[in-house]
Amino acid sequence: MPRFFPQSIDTRHALIQGEDARHIAQVLRLRPGDRLTLCDGQGSDYQARILSLSPQEVSLELLSQSPSRSEPSLRLHLYQCCPKGDKLEWIIQKCVELGAFSITPVLSRFCVSRPDPKSAAKKGERYQKIALSAAKQSGRGLVPAVHPQIPLEQALRELSALPCSLFFYEQASLPLRQVLEKAPSSGDIGLLIGSEGGFSPEEAAQAAAAGLHTVSLGPRILRCETAPLAACTAILYATGNLE
């Protein structure tokens, strides 16, 4: 059954507008009385029946509500140092599909990509659209937030406030598996992953001083676009969220 995030939703009715309304009316060719699955963006799914529709607007009646079965039991907060080109777009898409709760671009020492504030804001709008599209495609119960880019120092402060945060470093000797054996299966987990070139020893020392667990993804050097997918998958599997 098709799934959509409505523009407005209350206890009895919902409204879908814009491109999704056009898709429902002209591509799916649904009619009044047909049913859809709606997501409120907060982790709940609704079964709904179309009351009326046009290419501009679809009005629906809510029939039932249930918790979204597609949401992980924990909230993964990915802090990804900005890579070159359009790699971050790919990372956002795939990590949303896997189950990330939020994604924050980070500027670290070896980041080649350093957009000015205006360009960063424009990219941020596109990143959020990519997250929305990926959430729809993968059947998520919410749309993960893609936050504005921040410097590494701010990222470390935010990560240090979480119950469990992991710093992925190629020089680390502590296996991720060892940390995950004690990690909770619910709550918040933060991940900090580098761009091309990884992190400097000084940045690694800052992460350790902030209380992050410095961990390894194994003996192979992964590309910056591969590492977040491997990390998210490993954590979700270890916590029973890929069963």
N, C-alpha and C positions, 0 to 999 in steps of 0.2 A: 504494500500500500504506500503511495507517495507520502513523503514527510516534508513539512514546511515550518518555518519560523514566522508566525504572524506579526504584523506591525502593532496590533493591539489585541489584548485578550483579557477577559474577566471571568467570572464564575460561570457564565452561561453562553457567552458569545465571543467570537474572534473575527478579526478582519485582516485580509491579506491584500496588499496593494503592490503596484509597480510591476517589475519583471516577473515575479512569481505569479501574479494574477494573470498576466498574459500567457504564461506557460500553462497554467491550469485550464484556461479557457480555449486557447488556440492550438496548443501542442498536445496536451493530454486529452483535450476535448471532453472534459467532464461536464456534468449537468447537475442541476438542482436535485438533491436526493443522494448523489454520490458521496462517498466517504473519503476522508483524508486523515492522516496522523499529523497532529500539530505538536510542536515543541515550544515551551514557554521560555527557553533559554536559561532556565534555572534548574534543570534536571527533571522536569515532569513532562510526560507525554499525555496527549489528549486524543481520543477518538472523536471526530467531528463530522457533521453532515452539512453539505452545502445547501444554503437557503436560497441564495441568488448569486449571480456572477456576471461579470463583463471582463473585457481585456484590461480594465483599469482597477477593478475591485471585486473581491470575493467575500461574501458574508457567510459565516458558518455558525451552526449551533453545536455547542459542546455536549457530548454524550457521556463521556467517562474520563477519569483521570487516573494515572498510575505513574510510579517512579520510572524514570528512564532506565532500561536494562543495559544501555550501551555505555553508561558512565562508570569509570573506574571507582574503586572504593577509596582511592587516595587522590590527592591533587598534586600533579607534577608541574612545577614552575621552572620552565627552561629559561636560563639566562645564556644567550648565545652571542659570542663576540662576532661582530659584523664581518662576514666574508666578502670576497670580491664578487663583482657581477651580480647575477640574479640568484645566487645560491641560497640566500636567505629566504626567498620566496618558496623555493623547493623544500627547505627545512620546515618552514611554517606549515605548508600543505601536508607533508608527511607526518609531522609530529602531532598535528591536530587529528589526523586520521587515526593515529595510534592511541591517542587519549590524553595528550598534554592539556593542562588546565589553563596555563598562561604562558606567553612567550615575550621575553624582553630582550631587544637588541642591546649589546654592550660594546663600548669602545675601550679596547685594551691597547697595550703598547704596539703589538704587531698588526693591528688592523690597518689594511691598506685603504679600505673603503671608509671615508670620513665625510659624509654628506653634511652640508651646511644646514642650519635649522629649517629653512624654507623647504629644501629638498627632502630633509628627513620627515617633515610633516606630510608632504605629498606622498612619500613612500609609505608612511604609516597608514594612510587611508587605503592604499592598495593592499598592504599587508592584512588589514582587517577584512577586506573583501575576500582575500584568498582564504582566510580562516573561516569566514562564513560559508563559502563555497565548499570547502573541505568538510565542514561540520555537516552540511546538508548531505553531501555525497556519502559520508561514512555513517550516517544515522546517529550522530551525536545528540545528546539531550540538552546541550548548551553550546554557545559559541565562545570558544576561548578568546580571551582578550590578548591583543598584541599591543603591548605598552610602548610608549615613546622610548627612543634609545637613551641610555644613561651611561655615564663614565663608570669604569671598573670600581672605583672607590664607593660609589653609591650602590652598585650591585652587591658588593661585599657586605655593606651595612644591611641591606634588605635580606640577603641570604642568611646572615648571622641571626636574624630574628625568627627564622623558621625552626621548627623542632629538629629537622634533619636536613643538612645541605651537603652536597657532594661537589668536590672540585676535581675535575678530570684532568690529569697531568701525565704527560708521557714519561716523566722521570719517577712517577710514583711506584712504590713497591707493594702498597696495600691493595689486594684484589677487591674489586667491587663486590664479589660474592661474599666475602667475609663481613663487609659492612651490612649487606642486605640481610644476612642471617639475623641481625638484631633490629632491622628497620621495621617500623610499624606497617601494617597492611592498610591503614587508613590515616587521614590527616594530610599534612603538607610535607612534600619533599622538594628541595631545590636542587637544580643542576647548573653548574657553570662549566661551559665548554668553549674552547678557544677558537680563534680564526686560523687562517693559514699561518704557520709558524708557531702556533701554540702560545705558551706563556713564558715570560722571562723568569729567572730564579727569584728576582725581587717580587714579582707578582705572586709567585707560588708561596713565598714567605708571608705576604700580606694575607693570602687566603687562609693559610694555617693559623695566623694570629687572630683572624676573625672567627675561628672555631669551625671552619669547614673541614670535612673529612677529605683528605687528599687521596684519591683512588685511581686505579689503573683499569683500562679496558682490555688489557692483555698485552702480549709482546709485540703485536703488529701495530704499525703506525697507521691510524685511520685518517682519511680525509676529513676536513672540518664539516662537510655535509653528511658524512657517514656516521661520525661519532655520536651526534645527538639521537639518531635513529637507533643505534646499537644500545645506547644508554637507556633510552625510554623503554625499548623492548625488554631489556634485561630486568629493569625494575618492575615493570608490569607483570612479567612472567613470574618473578620471584615472589611477588605479593598476591599471586592468584588471580590476576586481572586479565589473563589471556587464555583462560580455560573456556 
